[in-house]
Amino acid sequence: MFAGFVSALFLASRVLPGVVQERVLQQDGTRLQYKINGFLLFSLLIIVVSAGAWLKLFSLTVVHAHFWSLFIVANVFAFVFAFVLFLKGRRVGVRSVGASGSGAVPAIRDFFYGTEFDPAWLGVDLKMFSYRPSLMGLGLINASFASVQYEIYGHISSPMWIYQIFTFIYLANHFQFEQGILFTWDVIAERFGWMLVWGDYVLVPFFYSIPGWYLVHKIEPIPASSVACLIALYVVGFWLFRGANEQKHKFKLNPNVKIWGRPAETIGGRLLASGFWGIGRKLNYTGEVCLYWAWTLPCGAVSVIPHLVPLWLTTLLGHRAWRDEKRCREKYGVLWMAYCERVRFRMIPFIY
Ligand code: NDP
């Protein structure tokens, strides 16, 4: 199942049409090209899976039934894939930061952080591609939880509906705005090694889906007032997350773009300092944290485990905000200082 899924996505990524988007590497001006066809793949996956389930060719519950086997296979794949990437990078003589010389420690660093920034195979950028099995896999696992609940109880409960709708919009939006990844930290600043590979193939599909797992047997409806609060949290989160990411993306493509109807304000023409980016330096992170809480809170107090997902994300993004700013300080120098003076808070105005 795992091999078939990843191979089919890889093949489809390669052969299906898509808009070509370029990214210019700041180090040497090399132009990398990416075929943006994730939304087409996502749509086709939904059609194939829905048709297969409708025609009773297979049941999505199979994913739930084999969750732990799939988890083991995904881990094996991630370790082997990372090792192949490590060998590939070593062969062309690329090393991770701080991993010069020979010996076990530099080798472990190379394996863990990766060696090459943008490894490709058969013309497909592997880092960009890996978001697809990762997030489409998450979508399939989520859908299988709903199928299991339907099979056992004969209906889908309101907490499960909320979880499914919220996560589906998030995933669909990711693929609809797939080109936005090209200006994210992982694509521009991280090498492709075990850390990202394991995150894509194991952490995201198997850990991020845990709230859905807990909702399978939660069939009591949620009060309307709670539903309204969850929707409000989700809408605000989505507005911040999508809005901030989109503003930055448009600004990177055209620094003269209009933000909220007015010409973009900048620091030195390089850093966006209006719109969401004029209120907080990482409001995109804040928005994403709100989204994860909105779809995990329906789990209620059944266990602390599903709530580990938004807690983890809050910690990850809090730490990442600090790490990314360190990088930006080094890259932009006084411009970054001026930006921080103008926009004083990262994720929560007046607090952090
Ligand atoms: P950002 O999208 O904020 O990208 C950071 C980069 O943007 C910086 O390194 C810098 O790069 C540029 N930048 C920062 N501030 C400005 C500014 N004011 N004007 C112009 N450029 C700026 O962060 P990430 O890449 O970390 O995250 C992208 C999205 O992915 C976020 O929405 C985040 O929430 C999400 N995410 C989700 C995770 C998950 O597990 N669910 C994990 C990690 C991220 P440059 O050198 O190009 O200028």
Boltz pocket constraint, residues with backbone or C-beta under 6 A from the ligand:
constraints:
  - pocket:
      binder: B
      contacts: [[A, 183], [A, 184], [A, 185], [A, 186], [A, 188], [A, 241], [A, 245], [A, 248], [A, 251], [A, 270], [A, 271], [A, 272], [A, 273], [A, 277], [A, 281], [A, 282], [A, 284], [A, 285], [A, 288], [A, 313], [A, 317], [A, 320], [A, 324], [A, 327], [A, 328], [A, 331]]
      max_distance: 6.0
